[in-house]
Amino acid sequence: MALKVYHGDPKGNDSAAVKAYDAGVREGAFGLLLNSVVLGISSFLIEPMCQRMGARLVWPMSNFIVFACMAGTAIISLVSVNKYITEGIQHAIGENRAIKIASLITYSIPFSITADLTADTGGGQGLAIGVLNLAIVIPQS
């Protein structure tokens, strides 16, 4: 957060860069705290939701929530990149093969896990993989 979104510098010569870095660290720490609280609460609510609404409804709802969060992350990143860099976000990956390989692994493992978990559901595999695909692809465009 401090470096990529707030574009701060912990060793900066001017106070604005150091203040931006400090603000990014605070916001990042708050985001991690919020993430832990939400995950803690949702871990208690998943089982009652599955019992009340059924796992076939809770699973797509959770995928749509992930999609909304990923879209929000993409919007924040787009605003940040457009504000400071004119060449777009493609400069971050560039020709670095290690990042490209890590991205391929990161984007393929969720599909294989989804296919494995929904294989026995009888027709739900296509919907689950489609929603997962939307959650990954739309924030990137």
Backbone torsions as a table, in degrees:
resi	resn	phi	psi	omega
1	MET	NA	-47.4	-173.5
2	ALA	-65.6	-38.6	-177.2
3	LEU	-88.2	-44.6	-170.5
4	LYS	-87.9	-37.2	-177.2
5	VAL	-94.8	-46.0	-178.7
6	TYR	-88.2	-11.6	178.7
7	HIS	53.6	44.6	177.6
8	GLY	-93.0	170.8	179.9
9	ASP	-139.5	117.3	-177.9
10	PRO	-67.5	-22.7	-179.9
11	LYS	-109.8	24.1	-175.9
12	GLY	-68.5	153.2	-179.9
13	ASN	-81.6	-30.3	179.4
14	ASP	-98.8	154.2	-175.8
15	SER	-71.4	-23.5	180.0
16	ALA	-65.8	-40.6	180.0
17	ALA	-67.4	-39.1	178.9
18	VAL	-69.6	-40.3	178.1
19	LYS	-65.2	-39.3	177.2
20	ALA	-64.2	-40.4	177.8
21	TYR	-63.1	-45.5	179.2
22	ASP	-62.2	-40.7	177.9
23	ALA	-64.7	-39.4	178.3
24	GLY	-65.9	-38.7	177.5
25	VAL	-64.6	-42.9	178.8
26	ARG	-63.2	-45.2	179.6
27	GLU	-65.6	-39.6	178.0
28	GLY	-64.3	-41.7	178.3
29	ALA	-65.2	-39.4	177.1
30	PHE	-65.4	-38.2	177.2
31	GLY	-62.4	-41.5	177.2
32	LEU	-65.7	-39.4	176.8
33	LEU	-62.8	-45.6	179.3
34	LEU	-62.5	-40.8	177.7
35	ASN	-60.1	-44.4	179.7
36	SER	-64.9	-40.8	-180.0
37	VAL	-65.9	-45.5	-179.7
38	VAL	-63.4	-43.7	178.6
39	LEU	-64.9	-38.2	177.7
40	GLY	-63.7	-44.3	179.0
41	ILE	-67.6	-44.5	-177.8
42	SER	-67.0	-28.3	178.1
43	SER	-64.9	-29.5	176.4
44	PHE	-81.2	-23.9	-175.3
45	LEU	-93.4	-15.3	-176.3
46	ILE	-62.3	-49.0	-177.2
47	GLU	-62.9	-47.8	176.7
48	PRO	-62.4	-35.0	177.9
49	MET	-65.4	-41.4	178.9
50	CYS	-65.6	-36.9	178.6
51	GLN	-69.7	-38.6	-176.7
52	ARG	-80.2	-46.2	-174.6
53	MET	-103.7	-18.3	-178.1
54	GLY	95.1	145.8	-177.9
55	ALA	-66.9	-27.6	-179.9
56	ARG	-67.8	-22.6	176.6
57	LEU	-94.6	-36.1	-178.6
58	VAL	-67.2	-38.2	-179.1
59	TRP	-61.0	-52.4	178.1
60	PRO	-64.8	-35.2	177.6
61	MET	-60.9	-42.1	179.8
62	SER	-67.0	-35.3	176.9
63	ASN	-66.5	-38.4	177.6
64	PHE	-68.4	-34.4	175.8
65	ILE	-65.2	-42.3	176.1
66	VAL	-61.4	-41.5	177.5
67	PHE	-59.2	-45.3	-179.2
68	ALA	-63.8	-40.1	178.8
69	CYS	-67.2	-41.4	177.9
70	MET	-65.3	-38.4	177.9
71	ALA	-64.7	-40.2	176.3
72	GLY	-62.0	-41.2	176.9
73	THR	-62.9	-41.5	179.1
74	ALA	-64.7	-38.5	179.5
75	ILE	-66.5	-44.0	178.0
76	ILE	-61.9	-43.3	179.0
77	SER	-64.4	-41.1	-179.9
78	LEU	-63.5	-43.2	178.3
79	VAL	-63.2	-43.3	-178.8
80	SER	-64.8	-45.3	-178.6
81	VAL	-67.3	-43.3	-179.3
82	ASN	-65.8	-27.5	-178.7
83	LYS	-74.0	-33.9	-172.4
84	TYR	-113.5	-26.4	-174.8
85	ILE	-128.3	133.6	-176.8
86	THR	-93.7	-12.6	-175.1
87	GLU	-88.4	1.0	176.3
88	GLY	89.3	178.7	-174.7
89	ILE	-82.0	-11.1	-178.0
90	GLN	-63.7	-22.3	-179.6
91	HIS	-64.8	-22.4	-177.1
92	ALA	-69.7	-35.1	179.7
93	ILE	-87.5	-49.9	176.7
94	GLY	53.1	-133.6	-178.2
95	GLU	-102.5	15.2	-178.8
96	ASN	-74.7	107.1	-176.6
97	ARG	-68.9	-31.7	-179.9
98	ALA	-63.2	-40.7	178.6
99	ILE	-67.7	-39.1	179.2
100	LYS	-64.5	-41.3	178.8
101	ILE	-67.2	-42.9	178.0
102	ALA	-62.3	-37.2	177.9
103	SER	-66.1	-41.0	178.4
104	LEU	-61.3	-42.3	179.3
105	ILE	-66.6	-44.7	-178.7
106	THR	-62.2	-36.0	-177.0
107	TYR	-85.9	-17.7	-177.9
108	SER	-95.8	-30.9	-177.2
109	ILE	-63.4	-44.1	178.2
110	PRO	-58.1	-34.2	179.2
111	PHE	-67.5	-42.1	-179.7
112	SER	-68.6	-36.8	177.8
113	ILE	-67.5	-42.7	178.7
114	THR	-62.2	-43.1	179.2
115	ALA	-63.4	-39.3	-179.7
116	ASP	-69.0	-41.9	-177.5
117	LEU	-72.3	-29.2	-176.5
118	THR	-103.2	8.6	-177.5
119	ALA	-64.6	-34.1	-176.1
120	ASP	-92.5	5.2	-175.4
121	THR	-84.0	-15.0	176.8
122	GLY	80.1	65.1	174.3
123	GLY	102.9	-7.8	-179.2
124	GLY	-84.5	-6.7	-175.7
125	GLN	-65.9	-40.9	-179.2
126	GLY	-64.4	-43.0	178.7
127	LEU	-64.8	-45.3	-178.7
128	ALA	-62.2	-43.8	-179.6
129	ILE	-71.3	-34.5	176.6
130	GLY	-64.0	-43.6	178.0
131	VAL	-65.6	-41.9	177.3
132	LEU	-62.1	-39.7	178.4
133	ASN	-62.9	-43.8	177.2
134	LEU	-62.6	-39.3	180.0
135	ALA	-64.4	-27.1	-179.3
136	ILE	-92.5	-41.6	-169.9
137	VAL	-81.5	-44.6	-173.1
138	ILE	-61.5	-42.8	177.3
139	PRO	-63.9	-20.5	-179.0
140	GLN	-82.1	-19.6	-175.1
141	SER	-85.9	NA	NA
